[in-house]
Amino acid sequence: MKTIILGGGLAGLSLTYFLNSGCIVLEKEKHIGGLCRSYELNGIKYDIGPHALFSKNKNILTTITSLIDAQLLKRSNKIYYKYKFIKYPFENDLFALEEAEREYCLKEFLCNPYEKYPAHNMLQFFLKTFGEGITKLYLQPYNEKIWKFDPAFMDTQMVERIPKPPKEDVVKSAQGIPTEGYLHQLHFHYPRSGGIQALVSSLAALIAPRSTIIYPVSIQSIVKTNGQWVVETDKGVYASELLINCMPLHELFAFIEAPQSIRSALEKLKYNSIHIVAIQAQRDALGNNFAIYCPDKEVIFHRVSKVNFLGDSYCLPNGGSTILAEITYRPDSYVGSLSTENIKQRTITNLDQLGLVRAGDVLAVEIKSFPYAYVIYDLTHRNNVDCILNYLLQIGIRCCGRFAEFEYLNMDAVFEHSYTLAQQINAASHGK
């Protein structure tokens, strides 16, 4: 009997790939891949934001890169601060700041009054780790912008793995001596062609001989009868002893019963949606950079990325550029209420105001919106998620994936989680 997997995103597909037994994967959308889908504008592939394949787990990275025609690229990311490009991460290019701000950042880092205090939230972590200068000039405004949430009300789960930069590196940075931070991200892999969808397509082809991906499909009910999960859809009824959820928790609970305490915990989970504005232009002023972070609160997007950076197959034949702008929002927020035309126009206007892309050079623009983008680690996140996942485990549903586990998982972490879960399931079925 085949395992039923709800959701054909990266988690569902990679889990199917790692499982020994065949699976039935049910995907709601017209395209598989979830947030790892790629789109096309005038022949150029682009993703839902700038995807990059890197990992501290070498085995997982080897597995991922074996699935695609991968090229190795060196990171060239910048922070656009007061009309200047500051090398990412911010603390590794303090010399690019004005003298007063440079001294502010360096002094508050070296003589940090917060250093010996425990950090109970994200803002406290930034102050403790980087000092007031770096926090106030960049980390706090950027994180407020991307999360649309005050970092003082977010916990430290996502940031506690960020290493404290060596003092000598920050001193060198202030003196104009080049240093690099986040070394495990310094180089990354990316498909030579086809966008990140190439990884999804490869997985789909490899699992096809023993598994079935059904999409688009509309689930109508999920019930457990006589020890079997029965999933009724518009494409048929599927039954299995093993049901694994890889779709967002908020979608799953539309079909299963749960006590009010669990539903209350679910309602408290917070997340951001995202607009991706793809712009093609005759020319740009982003330089040979991939991602540009924009902490300026007057600018609608938090990050822009240049698709050309990814290689020849991502370049327009006439020498123009394809640029992606990312705008996070929540549906009930002000930004969430703006029309797509308004979002597009504001994006073009802001790019022009910043001097990155002139409005008159824009050749084409389109917008894609996605309801589930970023998990928000508010101060109650851990308790609420544990409560929900423990309940699902009790009724026999395991979860895997960013919005199924409600964790901010990068692609490598999704692979790692799906591999670990598959090993557990494979071992259990082998022992039967």
N, C-alpha and C positions, 0 to 999 in steps of 0.2 A: 504494500500500500504506500502510495506516494505521500510525502510530507506536504502540507499546504503552507505556503508562505504568502502572507498578505503584504504586498508592496514590491514593485519591481524597480526600486532604486538601487543604488550601489550596494547597500546592505543586503537586500533580498537576492540580488544576482550573485554577489560574492559568497554569500552563505550557501546558495545552491551549488556553486562551483566547488566549495570545500566539502559538502556533504557526500557521503558514499552512495546514499540512496537517491532515487529520482524524486523530483519535486513538481508540484503544480504552483506556479507563481501567478498571483492575481494582481494585476496593475490597473488602477483606475484611469490613468491618462492615456492619450493616444500614442504617446512615446514613452519608452522605458528609460530608466536612468535617473529619475528624480532630479536632484540638484546637479547631477553630472551629465545632463543633456547639453547638446550643442545646437546652435541655431546658425542661420546663414543670412548674410546681407550682401547682395551683389557678388556672390561667389566666395565670400570670406566667412569661414567658420568662427564663431565666438561662443564663449561659455557664459554661465550664470556667475559672472565675476571671474577674477583671475585665479584659475586653478593652478596649483603647482604641486608636483609629486616629490615629497621628501619624507624622510623618516629616520628616527634614531634606531629603529628596529630594522637591521640590515636584511634579515630573512624576509620580512614583509615587503620591503622595498624591492628586493630581488624578484619576488613573486609578481608584484605589480608591473615592474618594468619588462618582465618576460612576456607579458600579455600584449604589449604594444611595440611599435617601432619607435623606441624612445630616443630622444636626444637630451644631452646634458647641457644645461644653461647656467650661467652665473647670475645670481641675483643682482639687479640694479634697481633698487627701490629708493624713492625719495619722499621726504615730507615737504610740502609746499607751505612755507611759513613766511609771511610778510613779503611775498613776491620773490622768495629765494628758495632754491632747492637745498634742503638739508639731507644729508645721507641718512638712510634708515639703518639701524635704530638711532633715534634722536641724540642719545648720549654719546654716540660715536662720531659726532660731527659738530661739537659745540663751537669750534673755531669759526664756523659759517655764520654764527649769530653776531648781532651787534655787541660791542664790547661790554656794555652794561649788563645785557642779558647773559652773556657768556660768563661773566664774573658771578652773577646771581646764581646761575646753575652750578658752577663749580664750587663756590663757597658753601652753598646749602647741601651739596652732596658730600663734601669733605667734613663739614661741621654740622652733621645732621642731628637735631634734637629728638627726632622720632625714631632713631635707629634702634634703641634698646626697648622700645615698646612693642608688645604683641600686636599684630594686625588682625582686626576682626572683620574688616570689610575691604573692598577693592581700593578705595581711596586711601585708607590707612596703609595698605600694602605699598602703594605707589610712593607715599611720603616716606615710609620706613626704608624702602629699597633705593629710591632715586633722589630723595630730598625734595624740598619745596619748589625749587626753581624748575627742574625738569618736569615735575608734576603739574605745576600751574601753567607753564607755557605750552606744554604739548599733551601729556598723558591724560590729564583731567578733561580738557575740552574735547579731545578726540574721542575719548571713551563716552563722554556724555552724548556726543553726536551720533556715534554708531549704534549705541544701545538705546538711545532715547530714554535714558534712565540714569538717575544720579548714582555714581559709583559708591557713594557712602551707603547706599541701600543694596549693594551687590556684594556677595560673599567673595572669598578668595580662591575658590576651587579652580577657576580658569587661569589665574595669574600666579598662583603660588609656585608653579614650576619655572617661572621666569627667573633666571639667575641674576644675582646682584653683580653688576659689572665691576671688574677689578678697578681699584682706585687708580692704578697706574695708567689704565686705558682711558679713563675719563680725564685725567690730567693731560695725557698725550693729545686727546681729542681737543681739549681747550687750547693747546699749543699749536694745533694744526698738523700734528703728526698722525697719519692715517692709522685707524684701528678698525677692526671688524667685530660686530656683535652677532649673537644668535647663529653661531657657526654651523649648526646642523641644518640651517635653512640657506646657507650661503650659495649652495648649488642645488638645483632642482631638475627633475626630469619632466618632459612633456612630449606628447605624441608629435611626431614629425609632420603629420597631416591629420585632418579630420577632427581636430579639437579633442576635448576630453571625452567626447562621445565615442572616440576610437576605443577607449578602454571598455566602455559599456558594450559596444558592438562585439568586441572580442570575447567578453564574458558570455554574452548571449549565444554566440556561435559555439562556444566550447560546451555549454550546458545543454544545447539543443538535442543531442542524441539520446539523453536519458531523462530530460525534464521538459515541461511544457510551460511556456509563458503565455498567458491569456490577457490580451489588452486590446482596446479599452474594455473594462468590465465594471459593472455596477453591482456592488454587494447589496443584497436585500435583507439578509438575516444571517446571524451566526448563533448556533445553538449547540449544546453538547447533549448527545443522546446515546445511552448505552455505552458510555466510554469513548464515543467518537465525536469529533467536531464535525458538524455539518454546516457548510457554507452555501447558502442559496444565492445565486447571481442571475443576471439577465442572460448569461451564456450557459447556464446549467447549474447543477447541484454537485458539490464536491465534498467528499467525506474522508477523514483521516484521524488516526489516533493522535497525531502530532500536528499542532497548529503553532506557527511562529509568526509573531507580528513584527513587520518591518515598516509599517506605515505610522503616521503621527498618532500619538495617543489620543488626541482630541477626535480624530476620525474613528479610531477603533471603538471608543466608548459610545458611539452612536448606535452600535449594534449589539453590545453586550450589557447584561444586567450588572449592577454594582450598588452597594449600599451608599447612603447619602454621604458618609464620611469620605468615601473614595471620590465621589463626584465633587465634593467640596474641595478636596486636594487638587483635583484636575483643574477646576476653575481658577485656582490660584497660580497655576503654571503660566509663566509669561514668556512670550516670544515675539520676535520681530519679523515682519514681512519685508520684501525688497522689490524695488523697481530696478531693472537693468536698462539703461538707455545706451543703445549702440549708435555711434555717430561716425560717419565716414566724411573725411575732409581732405581737401587738396594738400594741406600742409598743417603742421602743428609745431608747438614749441615745447614739447615734452622731453625732447632729447632722446638718447638711446636708453630709455628707462622703461621698466615694465609697469610697476604700480606706483602711484603718487597718492600719498595720504594728505587729506585737507582738513585740518582742525578748525578752520575759520567757520564760526557759527552762522555767518551771513551767506555762506555757500551751501546750496542744497545737498550736494553729494559729499560723502565722506572719503571716497576714493575714486580715482580714475586709473584706468590701465590701458596700455598700448598693445594691441594685439600683434602689431608688426614685429615686436620684440621676439616673438615666438618662432620666427623663421620665415623662409621665403614663401611657403605655401599660405602664409597668413598675411601677405602683402598685396595690396592692390596693384594691378599691372601698370597703372599710370603714376605710381610713386606716392599716392596718397596714403592716408592713415585710417585705421579703424580703431576707435577709442570707446571704451566702456566706462560709463559712470554709474556708480551704485548709490542708491538712496534707500535707507531703511525707514520703515514706518510701522505703525500699528493701525489696523483698520479704523479704530475709533478715534484716531488722533487727527490733528490738523492736516499733516502731510498726507495721511490716508484719505482725506476727503477731497484732495486736489484731483482734477481731471488729468488724464494722461497727456493731453495736449499742453496743459499748464506745466506739468513736470518736464516735458521735453523742452518747452520754451525757456523755462528757468535754468535748465541744465546748459543750454546753448548760451544763454545770457551770462551765466556765471563763468563758463569757460572763456568767453570773450573778455569779461571784466578782469579775469586773472591773467590774461595774456597768453593762455595756453592754446586756445583755438579761436581764430577769428570767425565771427558769425558768417561773414561773407564767404568763407572758405568751406562751409558745410555743404556736402554733396547729398547726403542721405541720413535719415535718422529714423529709428524705430525703438519701441519700448516693449519690454516684457515684464510682467509682474508675477511674483510668486508668494503665496501666503505664508509658507514656512521657510524661514531663512536662518535665523539666529536664535538659539536658546538663550534666555536671560537668566543669569544666576543671581536671582534676588536672595534676600536673607532667609527665606523659607524654602528655597528650591530643594535642598537636600532632603529635608524631612518629607516634603510633599511627594517627591519622586520616589523615595524609598517606600513610602506608604502605598503608592499606586503599583509599583513593580512587584512588591511583595504580595499584594492581592492577586495580581495576574498570575504570579507563579503558583499561588495556592489553588487557583482554578485550572491550572495546567497550560497557561499561555506564557511562553518565553518571548522576550523582545530583543531586537538587535537593530541598531541604526541611530542616527542623530535624534530624530524626533520620536522614535519608538522607545529609546532609552532616556530621552530628553536630556542629552549631554551634548556639549559642543565638540563633536568629533570631526577631525579632519579626515581626508580620504584614507590615509594610512591607518588611522585609529579604527575606522569602520572595517577595513580589511582585518585588522588585528582582532577586533571583537567578533567578527563573523567566523574567523578561523578558530578562535577559542571555543565559541559555542558549537561549531561543527565538530570539533574534536570530542567534546563532551557527548554530543548526540551519537557520533560514530561509535564511541567506546561503549555507550549504553546499549545500542542496538547489536553490537558485536557480542555483548555478554548475554544476550537473550537466547 
